Amino acid sequence: MRNSRLRALCFALPFALPLAFSACTLPRPPEKVTAPTPTQWSTPLPHGGSLPVLADWWRQLDDPLLVELIDAAQAASPTVASAAARIAEARASRVAAGAALAPNLTANASATRSNSPTSGFGGLGGTGSTGSSSASTSIPAITTLQAGLQSNWEIDLFGGLRATRDASQARLDSAGAKWHEARVSVAAETANAYFGERACRRQLAVATADTQSRAETARLNDLSARAGFTAPADAALARAGASDASAKLTQQRAQCALLQQSLVQLTGIDAPTLQARLDAAPVDRALPVVHAIASVPAEALAQRPDVYAAELGVAAASAEAGSALAQRFPRLTLQGSIGRLQFRTSGFRDTVDTWSIGPVALSVPIFDGGALAANVDAARARYDEAVALYRGNVRQAVREVEEALISLQSTDQRAGDADTAVQNYQASFDATSARYQSGLASLFELEDSRRTLFAAQTARVSLQRERAEAWVALYRTTGGGWARPGSETTNTSSIAK
């Protein structure tokens, strides 16, 4: 009775040890850290503080071509494809880290056929009879079949394997956030290129009108000079102005062609098709009106995928520090196996079932030259680096949002003045042109008025492009409609739409 109890105790001991040490988890640095943010934005948010509205950011323009170009760019972007590949890599690492917590099971099977003597070897030492050494002994062939299962389990005494699993999970979530960040970046880059091409076309229209006007003035002055009514110097000045305008027009066409090529490269759409689509699309699109509201910055910054990825980097570094610390403590492994062994020879067959539990192996690091301690120090240093990067990322995010808001608000306020300036310079030019045709104004006055009008029109186009870029920058800096998992504002629609 006593022996049976002892055997039962020995059998249960390997399974009791993991339970006894299962609660042993070493301390690790905190996974969440705080970063200072202001209580509210100093400038208004154009989307009324509603984060889900960002998901429909581009649809506010009612420009189907822009949405199509963004979708094509995201599908063709190597940056997005690379981010997706990193997600797959991180997912595989997470599966491997989780599998380390469970026992592994290996199956093996083997078959052997050989002849093995079972007698007649006593005379090999030279002490047997001489007659037996010359006798011929028949040795039967033996077939040995073996199959079994072997298991090996490292018991996570101090939470090192769990910490590695947690770090892998954080890296996986971070890779997913970076994939969203890549999509937002590609959408913003494509929108900037599109708005740049639209602004270039508006400037091209201004340059075309200016060139035509200067060419007509030069033609009339040449006719007048031939008739003797205009001084040759005035005709030369008019021709110089026409040539200068023509050169600017050629340069503007080249800039528009370059912007079209950038869209071709971003979207993967062939140049003739893209040019036809751009030619058919309206050039002027009004941006949404800015509404003055107050919003807590942390709510918007939490929806930035890069900030979330940096936060997950802190969690992963914390878990990795805990895993490195666990390597300095004892490790316990348990092995076991079951199998079946079969012998076959000359019509004889015998089967033996085998099993074993153990050994239960405990390894304790004693001396390693300081390698394990150095690994812990390195892991904690990486954690400190992740914390610093996270806090710096938050400060940079606050700055980017404020800059985008300031630029958007400033361009919105300057738009009315720019329109008024163009209207009045146009009226002044029309009056000067009428006076010039009546002989009451000189060619110098006409050209000066024309240059002033052209500069005002160019400034208005530049302001429109600057406002569009600020509008895109705000989309990018506030997360592009992405919401972190578990957030009430989580939106499952496409991030660029």
Buried (B, 14 or more C-beta within 10 A) or exposed (E): EEEEEEEEEEEEEBEEBBEEBEEEBBEBBEBEBEBEBEEEBEBBBBBBBEBBBBBEBBEBBEBEBBBEBBBBBBEBBEBBBEBBEBBEEBBEBBEEBBEBBEEEEEEEEEEEEEEEEEEBEEBEEEEEEEEEEEEEEEEEEBEBBBBBEBBBBBBBBBBBBBBBBBBBBBBBBBBBBBBBBBBBBBBBBBBBBBBBBBBBBBBBBBBBBBBBBBBEBBBBBBEBBEEEEBEEEBBBBBBEBBBBBBEBBEEBBEBBEEBBEBBBEBBEBEEEEBBEBBEEBEBEBEBEEBEEBEBBBBBBBBBBBBBBBBBBBBBBBBBBBBBBBBBBBEBBEBBBBBBBBBBBBEEEEEEEEEEEBEEBEEEEEEEEEEEBBEBBEEBBEBBEEBBEBBBEBBEBBBEBBBBBBBBBBBBBEBBEEBEEBBEEBBEBBEEBBEBBEEEEBEBEBBBBBBBBBBEBBBBBBBBBBBBBBBBBBBBBBBBBBBBBEEBEBEBEEBBBB
